[in-house]
C-alpha cells in the first residue's frame, strides 16, 4: 500500500512544505526565540522539562505578580474571573509527577506490525451496477454516486485515478459515455430524499437509509434532509436514539458550505434541553447525548459557527456538564470531560483557535478533528504541542507583550491565543484532548500508521482520559464494517497489546475494564472474523480471573448500514422517463441529417405583403417564449415546411435538458387517428410504456411539432380534439404546418384553440400564424453554395447560377426549394453540350420529366412509410408491383392531356363529386378513378 501524504487532509496545502522540512523547523525556532528560548535550550527542555499543558502552581517561593483577567473558558461556579499568580520573567515550576516520559521502546516494538501503513479512508463499497441495471440497494447507489463525483473531480483537476481499482475505472469510463445514466443516478438520490421528507414516520430503517446519502448529496437535497431531521428531533417527545445518531452523522457528513450556523446552534440547544429537562434519564440516554455533544462541537469549531449565545446556550450547557462530571462511572465521566473540553473551542464571538495553532509551530486545526490550511502528521503535531507547552511556561508579562506585538500582523489571533494560554495555565484545557482530536482525525482520513505513532509518542499517554479515548477509537474501528476485515482485526490486536502490562502504557483499572467491555461487545457481532478474535482474547482474560461488568454503552454512535432500502424501493416505482427520452433523442438526431438548409423567411399571414418578411425561426422562438399555444405555418407544396419542422426539432433536441420541455415531431399521416391522442400515439412508436406516458402527461410539457396536416386529410382541430392544455391533459405548445392550397376560407377554425367555458369560443389571443415566402436570389445562391460540395461534378456555384438565370422561367421555379433541388440535379444532364442556353426548349421538357420522376420517387417512399388502411395498402402494393414511377408518369401524362383538351389548359382543377361525377374529372379524381 502507499503511504498517503498529509496533503490529503488539505488539498490546498503546498506539496513542498514538508512537516519535517527546514522551513518547519525554522518556523518553530523563530517562535521559541520570540519567547526567549534558544534552539539548544529547547532541546534540553524537550528532554528534561516537566511542564505539561495543564501546568500546576509552584510550591517554591516566587515574586508574586497577580494578574486578574476575564476568563474565556468554561465558568467554574459563579466566579467568572481567574487570577494567576506567576513569577515575572521566570518559567513556571513543575510538578515532579510531570517529568517527561521516555519513548516506550517496548510498546513501539510490540506495535510494529500493527497498522504498518496509512491506507485510504473507508468508504461504502459494494457491487457496481451493470449498464442500465436497476439499482436495488441504497449503499450501491451511494457507491455509484461517489464514483460519479470522483469522475467529475478528476476531469476538473486533470489528475489520474490512482486510488481506484480497475473495476472502478472501467465502470467510470462507461458511465462517462452515458450522460442519461448520470442524470438517472442523481435523480434517484434526489427522489430518495424527497420520499424521506414526505414520510411522516421516521423509523430507524428510513433514517439510516437517508443519512447514508449525506456525503453524495447536492446542497439543496442535503439541506432539505437536514432541516427535516432537525425539525423532527426538536418536536419529538420521546428520546429517539436512532434519530439522534442519524442527525449527528448527517451533520458530520455534510460537504463544506452546506451547514449553516443556525443548524448547529439549534441542534446543540435541543441536546442541552434534553439533558436538563429529562427526569432521571437512563445511563444510555445520558451517554448517547453527552457523546453526541463533542462531535457536534467539533463540527462547530470547524465551521467557525457564530451566534451561540453565551448566556442562553454556552454557560447553561457547561453547567449541566459540570453536574454530570461527578459521576462515578468512568466511561460517562470521560465523555463529560471530553464534551467540556470541546465546548471551550467553540468560537463564541472569539477569534478562531485555528490561527493560534497554525502560528504556534504549525499545529493544524485538522489536529482538532477539522479541516485546515495546515498539514498534519505526528512530527508536526508533537512539535506544535512542545512549542505550546514551552510558551505556557513563560510568565504572563512576557507572553502578553509578545502577543500585543503580534496583533498588528496577525489580525484576530491575539485574543484567541491569549485565551488558549489562560486555559493552559489555569488547567482547564488539556493536552490529552488535543492529542485525542489529532488521533481521531488521523483515523478519519485512514492515516492509521500516524495514529499508532500518536499513541506511543504522546506526552499524555499515561493519562486516564487519553487511554480511554484511544480504546474507544480502536473499538469503533473494529465495529465499523466500512473498514476491511484485516484493519478491524488489527484494531483488536492493538487492544490486546494495550492490555499487556509490559507495553510501557501506565495501567489503569478503568481502562482495562473498558477494553474488556469493548471486547465483550465485539464478541457479540455477527462478523465471525472480528467476533472470534474478540472472544479469543476474552477467553484468555477470563482464565486469568478477570471479570467483565455489563455496560449500556455502544461503541458506534453512527447508524449501521441499512439492511433494507424501503425509500429507494418506492422511488424505483416512479416511472423514470429520461432514459427513454434520451434514446428517442439520439434516434431522432441520427435521422435528422440535412445536408442543405436555408433558413426560410415568412410573412405574418396570407394577406400580408410579400415585402414584409421576417425570419421564421425567430418568430417561432418568440412564440415558444410567449403565452400563445398554437402556431400555424403555411406554405405552398415544396416551400420547405417539413424541412423547417425537422430543423426546428433538431435545434430543440440539441438544447434539451433533462426535465425541460420535450420536443416531439409528429408526421401526422404516419400515425393512426391523431385526432384522439396525438402525443400518446407518437410516444408508443418509441416504445414508451403506458405508465411512462401517464407520467409525462401529468408532469411534463411538450413542444409538439405536427407536420403534414394536409397530407393526413384531417378536417378537425387537433388542439381541441386532444384537449391540449386542459386540466389533466397534455401541456403543449403546438407548431403545425399545412399546405396553403389545402385550406378554405375559414381555415383558422381548424387551428385556433378554444376558450375554456360553456360556449367554447375561439381564443385568437392564443393563436399565431406565418406563411413561408419563396426564395429570393440570395437564398437561391446560398442553397447552391451548400449543394455544390455534395456532388462529384466539376461544376461550381457560378455554373449553376448562370444556367438558372439563363434558361427561361427556370429562376422563377427555383424560388421553390423543392423544385430548386430537382433543377440542380437535372441541370448538368439537360445542358450538356449546349452552347446557347437561351434556346433550350426541349431541355425544359426533360427538366420537367426529371422533376416528375424525382417527385414520384419521393412520394413512393412517403407512402411506404405512411400508416395506410388495408384497402390503400393493397393498392400501393399493386402499384409497386406494376411499377410505381412508370404508372405515375402515365397517369400524369393522361391528366395533363385532359386538362389541355377539356379544361382549356387551366392547371387548377376543382372536383366536387356530386357535381362532377359524370364529367372527365371523375376519371382522375373520383372514387373509381383509374390509374
N, C-alpha and C positions, 0 to 999 in steps of 0.2 A: 504493500500500500504506500501511498505518498504522504509525506508529512506536510499537511496543509498549512500554508503560511498564515501569520496573524493578519495579513491584509484582508483575509476573508471577513474579519469582523468589521472592517470598514473599507468598502470598495473605493473610497476617495483618497485613502492614505497613500503616501508616496512610497513606492516599492523600494526606493534606495535608502529609506530611513530604517535601518535595521535596529532591532531592540538593543543589541549589544554593540552597536557601532560606536565609533569615537564621538560622533555627534551627540549620541545619547549620554555618553559619559561626561562630555564637556558640559552638557546642559545640567547634569546633576552636580558636577563640581562647581559650576558657577553659582548654583543655588546655595550650596554649602558654604561657599566663600562669602556670600552675602550675609549669612548668619554667623560669620566668624569662625567657620570650621574649615581647616585646610584638608587637602586630599589625604595627607598622612594621618591627620587626626581622625578623619572619617574611617580610615582603615583600622586604626587602633580601636576606635569606639565600636566598630562593627563587630569586633571580637570580644570586647570587654564591657561594653555598655550594658547596664541592667535596666535601662529605661524601656517602657512599653507605651503603647498608645493610651493606656489608662494609667498614667503616671500617678504615683502616690505622694502625699505631702512628705516633707523632710522631717526627720526626727532630730536633726542636728541644729545647733544654734545658727540662725541666719539673721541678716539685717532685714527687718521687715519693710515691706513697701506695699501696703494694702491698696489694691486697685479694684474698685467695685464697678461693675458694668451690667447692663441689661442682658439677660441670657436669652439666646435664641434657641435654646434646647428645650427638651420636654420639661415642663414645670415640675418641680419637686415640692409638693404641698402647695401652700398658698404663697410662699415666697418666690417672687419672680426674678430675683437677682442672685448672682453667685459672686461671692467675694473670694478673690485669690490673694494669698499672701506668699509672695515669691521673693527670692533674692535677686537684687538688681545686678544685671550683667554676669550672673553666675548660673551654671546649669542646675537643674533640679536634682536633689539627691535621689537615690534609687533604693528600692526595697531589695534586700538580699534574695528574696524569693523570686526576683525577676531577672536573675542572671541569665544571659543568653544560653540557649541550648546548642550543643554541638550537633552537626548534621548526623542523624541516626543512620549510620552505615548499615546496621543490621536490617533496618526497615527498607532502606533503598535496595539492598541486595535481595531481600525477600520479595520485593515487588518488581524486580527487574523484568520478569516475564509477563507481568500483568499490565494491560494497556500499553503495549510497547510502542504504538504509533498513534498519531492523530488520524482520524477517519472522517469521512463525510458525515454531516449531521443526519440524524434519522428522519426519514420521511415515509409517508404512506406509499407502499408499493404493492401491486397485485398484478394479475394477468392483464395485459393491454388488450382492448377490443380489436378484433379484426375489422378491416374496412367495411363500413355500412352495418356492422353488427350492433344489435341492440344492447345498450348498457343496462345491466340489471341491478348492480350494487353501487352504492354511493362512494365507497372507497375507490372503486375503479374509475368513477367519474372524476374524483379528486386527483388521482394519479394522471389521468389523461389531460385534465386542465393544467396541471402543474407543468407537464411537458410542453403543452401548447404555449404557456407563458415563457418557459425556458427557450423555446424556439424563437419567440419574438425578441427576447433579450439578446440572444446570440446574433440575430440579424442586426439589431441596433448597434451592438458593440463590435461586431466583426470577429468575435472570439471563437475558438474551437470548443466543441462539446467534449472536453477531456474527461469530465466526471460522469459521462453517460456510457452505458454498455452498448453493445452492437444492436441488441433488440430495440432499445430506446431510440437510438439514432435512426434505425430503419423505419420505425413507426413514425417518428417525427418527419422524416423525408416524405413518406406517403401522405401524411397529414398536410404538409406544406403545399401539395398539389391539389388539395381538396378544400377550397375556401368554404363550401357549403357545410362540410362536416365541422369545420372550425366554428362556424356560426351555430350549428346544432349543439355542440358541446356547451357553448356559452348560454344558449337558450335553455338547456336542461338545468344548468346551475341557477339561473335567474328564476326559473319556474319552481324549483325546489324551495327556494327562499320564500317565494310568493305563497306556496302551499302552506309552509310553516306559519307565516304571518296570519293566514286565513283560519288556521286551525285553532279553535277555542281551547282545546285540551292540549297542554304542553307536557305530554308524558316523557319519560326518560328516553324512550326509543327515538322519538322525533327530535328531541333536544340534541341528543348525541349525533343524529344524522345531519342536523342543520349546522351544528358547531364545527364539525369536521371540515366543512366547506370554507371556513373563515380565511385560511391562507390564500385561497384562489379566487375570492370574490372581488368584483369591482367595488368602487366606493359606495355607489348608490345601494347595491344589494347588501353590502356589509352594514351600512348604517340602518337600513330597514330592519335587518335581523337583530342588530344590537339594541335599537330602540324598543323593539317588540319584547325582547327578553328582559330589559331593564324595567319596562312598564309592568310586565308580569311579575317580576321579582318584588317590585315596590308594592303591588296590590294584593299579592297572595297572603293569606292569613297564616297558613301553616308553613313551617320551615321545610323547604324542599331542597335537600342536599344536591340532588341532580341538577336542579335549576341553578343553584349557586356555583357548582363546579362548571357547568356549561358557560355561565356568564363570565367567570374568571378566565376560563380557557379562551373564550371568544375575544375578550379584551387583550389577552396576551398575544393572540394570533393576528391582530389587526395590522395591516400594512401601514407604513409611515404616512401620516397625514389623514388617516381615516378617523382617528379618535378626536373627539372634541373635549375641552375641559369639563363641560357640564356632565358628560357621560361618566367620567371618573369621580367627580365630586358627588353626583347623585348616588352612585353605587357605594362609595365609602360611607355616605350618610346613612344608607339603609343598613349596612353592616353594623354601624355604631348603634343605631336604634334597636336592632335585633339583640345585640349584646346587653343593652341597657334595659329594655322593656320586657324581656322574656323572664318569667318567674321560674327559678330553679331549673335552668336549662341542663340538658344531659351533657356528659363529658364529650360525647361525639359532636354534639351541637356546638359547644364552645370551641372544640378543637378545629372543626371544619371552618368556623367563622374566623377564628384567630389566624389560622393558617392561610386563609384567603386574603387577609388584610395586607400582609407584607408583599404578597405577589401583586396586589393592586397598587400598593405604594411604589413598588419598583417601576411599574409602568408609568406612574405619575411623575417619578423623577426623570425617567427617560423622555417623557413628553413635555417636561417643564411646565406642569399644569399650574395655572393661576386661578385664583378665585376660591381657594379653600379658606374659608373664614376661620381665623384663629380662635375667635371666641365661641362660635357656634359648632365647629367641627373638630378643629385640631386639638384644643385643650380638653374638651369632653371625651374624645376618643382616648387621649393619653391617660386621662384619669381612670377610665374604665379598665384599660390595660394594666395600670398600676395596681388596681384592686385584685386583678387576676394573678398578678405577679407572685403573690404569696402562696399560691397553690403548692401542695406537697407533691403533686405529680410532676416528675422531672421533665417528661416529654411535653406536657402542656406548658410548663414553666419556660422551657426552651422556646416554644412557639410564641409565647407572650413577649419574652425578651427580644426575640428576633423582630417582632412587629414594632416594639418600642424603638429599636434601633432604626428600622426603616422609616418610621414616622419623622425622625429628625432630618431626613434628607429630602423631604418634600419641599420644593422651592418656597412656597408660602410667602410670597412677596419678597424673597431674598434672591440675591444673585445665585446662579447655579453652581453646584458643587463641581460640575464638570470643569469649569475654568480653573478652579483651585487645584484639582488633582492633576490636570494636564500641566499646569505650571509647576507643580511640586514633583519635578523629575520625570514627568511624562506618564504618570498613572492615568489610566483611561477610565472614563465612565463605563466602558464595557466591563471593567472590573467590578462595577456595581450592578452588573446584570443588564446593562443598557447599551444602546448604540453610542458611538463616539467617533470623533475625528482622530482619536489616538489609536495606536496599536496596543495590543495586549499580548504578552507572553509572561511566563513565570519570572524571568530575569527582570523584565521591566516592572512587574508587579512588586517584587521584593525590594528592588532599588528604590521605588517610589515610597513604599512603606518605611524603609530605613530613613529616607530623607524626611518624611513627616515625623518620624519618631525623634530624630535629631532636632527638628525645628520645635517640637513640643517641649523639648528640654531646655530651651533658651528662655531667658527672662522675658517677661511681658513687655518691658520697656524697649528691649532690643527689637523684638518682632513687631511691636507697634510702629516704631519709627520706620522700619523697613517696609512694612505694608503700606504706610502712608506714602512713601516714596514710589511705590509701585502703582498706586491708584491712577496716576495720570496716564500711564501707558497700558495698564491692564484694566480697562474700564469694566466695572461690575464685579471684579474679583476680590476687591479689598474686603467688603462686608462678608462675603461667603467664607473667605479664608480665616478671617477673624473669628467667625462663628465656629469653624472647624477646630481651630486651636483652643478655643474656650472649652469645647466638648472634650478634647483630648486631655487637657489639664484637669477638668472637673471630673473626669472619669465617666461621663455619660455617653461617650462614643468610644467604641471598642474595635480593636484590630481584628478580632475574630469575626465580626460582622462583615467588614470589608473583604476579608480573605474568603469567607464563605460565598459572598456575592461573586467574587472572581472565579471561585471554583465552579459555581453553578453556571456562570457564563461560558467557561471552558466546555462543560458538558453539553450545554445547549447547542454549541457550534461543532460538536464532535471532536474537540481537542482533548481527548482522553489522556494522552501522554502528558500534556500540560497540567491537567487536573491531578494526575498522580504526583507530579513533582511538587505541586502546590501542597499536597497532603504531607509529604515527608520533609519539606523545607520550610513550612510555615513557622514563623516565630511563635505563634499562638497555638501550636499543635497539641499542647498538653491541656489546653483549657477545655472544660467540660462541654460548653455550648458549641465550640468548634467541632469537637468529636461527634457530638450528637447530630450536628448538621451534615457532616461528611457521611455518616452512616445512613442518614435519611436519603441523601443523594444517591448513594450506592444501591439502596433498596429500590428507589424509583427507577434506576436503570434496569435492575433485574426484573421488575414487574412490568415494564413497558414493552409491549410486543413490537413496537416500531424498531427497537434495536434488534440486531441479528442475534441468533442463539449463542454464538461464540462470545459476543460482548456481554450478554446477560450472564453467562456462566463466569466470565472474568470478574464481574462485579461481585459474584458470590465468593470467588476465591479471595478477592480483596477483603470482604467482610471477615472471611476465615482468618486471614493474616492479622487483621486488627484485633481478633480475639486472642491472639498469641501474646503471652507476657513478654516475649523476648524481642519484640519488634522495635523497641525504643519509644513506643507510644505510652504515655502515662496511663495506667489503668484506672478507670472509674467504674464503680459498680453499676451506676446508672447507664453507662454506655454499653457495658456487657449485657445488661438486661434488655436494652433497646435492640441490640443486634440479634439477640435470641428471639425477641418479639418479631423482628423483621423476617428472620429465617422461618419462623412458625407460619407467618402469612404466606411466604413464598412456597412453603411445602404444601400449601392447600391449593396451589394453582392447577389448572388443567394442563398446562405445558409440562410434559413429563420430563424434559431435559432440566429445566430450572427446578421443578418440583423434586426430582430425585436427588439432585445435588444439595438442595437446601435440607432435605430430610436426612441426608447422609451426615452433614455437619451437625445437625441437631442430635442425631443419634450418638455421635461421639461425645457431645457435651452431656447428654442425659446419662451416659455411662459414667461420667465423672461426677454425677450427682447434682448437676445444675438444674435449677427449677425455672420454669418459664411462666410468668404471670400473664393472665389474659389481658388484652388491650383492645379498646374500641377504635384504635387509630388505624385507618387505612393508609397505605403508603402513597398512593397516587391520588392527587386531588382532582386531576383531569378526568374526563369521562372516557370510558373504554370505547374502542372502535365499535361502531354499530354492527350488530349481528344481522339486522334486517334493514330494509330500505323502504319503509312504507310511503314516505314522501315521494321518492323517485318513482315508485310503482304507480302512484297516482298521476304523476306528471307524464309518464310514458303512455298513459291512456288518453292524453290530449292529442288530437291529430296534429302532427307536425308536418307542415306542407312545404317548408322552404327547400328541402332536399329535392322534392319532385318539381318544384318551381324552377330550381336550378337546372334540372335535367331538361325541362321544357325550354328554358332559355338557351342552353347550349345547342339543342336541336334546331331551334329557330335561327340562331345566329349562323349555324353551319349552312342553312338553306337560304341565307339572305344575301348571297353574292350578287352584287350589282356592278358589273364592270364599267358601265357608263351611267352617270347620273347628273342631271342638270336640275338645280333647284327651280321649281316652277314658280311663275308669277300668277297672280289671280286678281280678280275684281270682286266687289262686295256682293253682287247678285247679277241676275240675268239682265236687269235694266240698266246697270251701271255702265259708264262709258269705258271703252277699251283702253283709253289713255290713263285711267285712274287705277293703276296697278300697285300691288304690294306683294311682299314675299309671303307665299302661302305658309311656309314653315313658321315664320314669326307670328303670323296670325293664329295658327293652331296653338303655338306656345302661349299666346295671350289667352286664348280660350281655356287652355288647361289650368291657367292660373286664376281664372275668373270663377264666378258662381254659376255660369251657364252650364247646361247639361248635354246639349246636342249640338254638334257642328256638322252641317251637310256640305260635302264637297261635290260640286257638279263639274261636268266636262264632257266634251264630245268623245266618241269612240276613238281610242288611241291617244287621248290627250295626256295620259300619264297618271291617271287616278290610282290604279293599282300599284304602279311603281312608287308613287309618293307614299301610299299607305304602308308599303313594306319598308321603305326607308324610314318612315316615322317609327314603326315598330322597332327596327334595328337600333335607332338612336335611343329610344326609351329603354330598351333592354340593356344597352350598354351602361346606362347611368342608374339602372335599377339597384337599389339597396334593400337588403332583407327587411321586411316589414313595411316597405313603401307601397305606392300604388302599382298594381300589376298590369303591364301592357299585354293585351291579348288580341291577336289578329284573328279575324274570323272571315273565311271565304264563304259567304252566305250560300252560294249554290252547292257547296260541298257538304253541308250538314242538313240533317233531316228535321223538318218543322222548326226552323229558327224562331218563328213567332211565339213559341211556347217556352223554350228555355235555351236561349242563345248561348249563354256562358256555360251553363252546365253541360250542354251537348258538346261544346268545343273542348271542355276540360276532360270529358270522358274519352275523347280521342287521344289524349295524352296519358290515359290510364290512371287518372285520379279516382280515388275511392269515393263512395257516397259520403262517408264521414268527413273526408277532406273537403269535398265540395260544400258541405254544410258549414264547416269551419270557415272556409273562405267567404261564403255567402254572408255569414253573420258578423265577421270580424275584419274583413279586408275591403279595400277599394280597388276598382279596376279602371283602366283606360281601355275601353273597348273600341277596336278599330274594325268596322264592318265594311267589307269590300264586296262589290258586285250586287247591290240591291236590285238593279235592273235585270241582271242575268238570272237571279233566283225567281224572277217573275212574281215578286211579292206585291201586294196591294194593301198592306196593313202597316200600322205604326208600331215598329218593333219596341220602341221605348214604352209605349202604353201596354202592349200585349204582354211584355215581360215584367211589367210592374216595377221598372227600374226606379231606384231612389225612394221607394215606398217603405214604410216600416216593415221590417222583417225580410226585405227583399235585397237584391243586389245593389251595392253602392257603385254608381257608374258615371264616368264621363264618356260619352259616345261620339266617336268620329265615324261618319258613314258616307260612303260615296255612291254616286248614281250617274248613269249616262243621261245627258241633257235631253236627248231625243225621246227617252222613255216616259218623260213626265208630262202630265196635263197641266191645265191652267191652275188647278188648286193643289199643286204638288206639296205645298207646305203641310197640309193636313196629315201627310204620311210620316212626318218627321218631327213636328213641333211637340214638345212634352205637354201633357195635360195637367192643369191645376188640380190639386187635391181638394175635393169638395163634391157637393151634390151635383153641380152642373158640369163639372169637368171641362171647363173651357180651355182653349189653347193658351199656354203660357209663353207668349212670344219673347218675354224677357229672358227665358232660359234657352233660346234658340239662336243660332248663328249660322250663316252660310257663306260660301265662297265659290267662285266659278273660275276654273283653271283657264288661263289665257293661252292662245297659240304662241309658239316660239317666235321671238324676233331674231333678226340676223345674227346678233352677237351670241345668242344662246345656241343657234344652229352651229356657229363656228366653234363654240366651246364643246359642243357634242362631238363634232368631227375630230377635234384635237384628242378627246378621250378615246374615240373609236380607232384611230389610226394605229396606235401601238398594239392593238389586239389582233390585227390582221398581218399576214406574212407578205402582203403585196408591197411593191416598191413605191406606191403612191404616198404622197404627203398630204397634209391638210389642204394646202392650196389647190392640189389636183382635184380633190373632191369639190371644193368650193367653186372652182372655175366651172365645172360641169353642172353643178346645181344651179348656178346663176345663168349659164348659157342655154341650157336645154329649156325650151319654152314651158312655162307653167310649173316647172318642177320645184322651183323655190317656194311657191305657194303651198304645194303639197308637203314640203319639208317642214312647214310650220307645225305639223302634227308629229309628235315624237315617234309614234309607231311607224307612220309612213316614212319618216326620215330614216329610221333604222333599216327599213326594207330598201329604200333607194340607195343607201350607202352599200348595201350588199350586192345590189344588182348593177350599179353603175360600171364597174370595170368590164363586165361582160358585154353589156349593150353598147358601150362606146369604143370597144376595142377596134383599132384600125380605122376609125372615123376621124377625118380631119376637121370638117366643118360641123360642129355640134349643133348649130342652129338649124341644120337641115335634117336632123334626125327626127323622123316621124315614125317609122316602123319601130325604131328603138323604144319609143314611148309605149307602144303596144307590148313589146317584150318586157318592158319595165312593169307594166300592169300585170302581165302574166306572172312575173316573179312575185309581185305583191300578193296576187290571189293565191298562188301556190304556198307562199310562206304563211299567209293568213289562215289557210285551210290546215296547214300543219300545226299551227299554234292552237287552233280550236279543237283539232282532233285530240291533242294532249290534254286540253282543258276538260273536254267531255269524258275522257278516260278517267280523269281524277274526280269527276263530279259524282254526287250521290243521286243516281237515277232510279226511277221506279222500274219495275220488271219489264213493262212494255217498251219504255225508252231504251233500257239496257239491251233488249233483244234487237231493236232497230239499229243501235250503234254497232252491235256485234256483226250484224248483216252488212253494214256499210264497211266495216273494217275488212271483212272477208272479201267483199267485192272490189274494194279499192276506194278508201275514203276520199283521197285527194282527187282522183280522176272523176268520181261521182260528183264531187263538189264542183269541179270545173264544168262538167256537163250541165249541172243544174244552173250554175251562174250564167253560162252562155245562153241557155234557153230563156232564162229570166231577162237578160239584157235585150235579147232579140224581141221578146214580147213587149217590153217597155217601149222600145222604139217603134214597134209596129202598132201597138194598141193603146199606148199611153203618151204618144207624141214625144217620146224621149225624156219625159219628166221623171227623174230618178226617184222622186218622193212618191211612194205608193201607200195609200191608206186602205186598210182592209177591214171591213165590217162584215162579219159572216152572214148576218141576216139580210144585208142589203146587197152583198156581192157574191152570194152563194153560187149563182149560176153564171157568173162572169168569168173572164180569163184569169182573174186574180185567184180564184179558188184552186186552180191547178197548182199554184205555187205557195199559197198561204193558208188554204183551208185545211180542215182536219183530215181530209182524204188526199192531201197533196201528194204528188208523185215525184219521187227522185229519179 
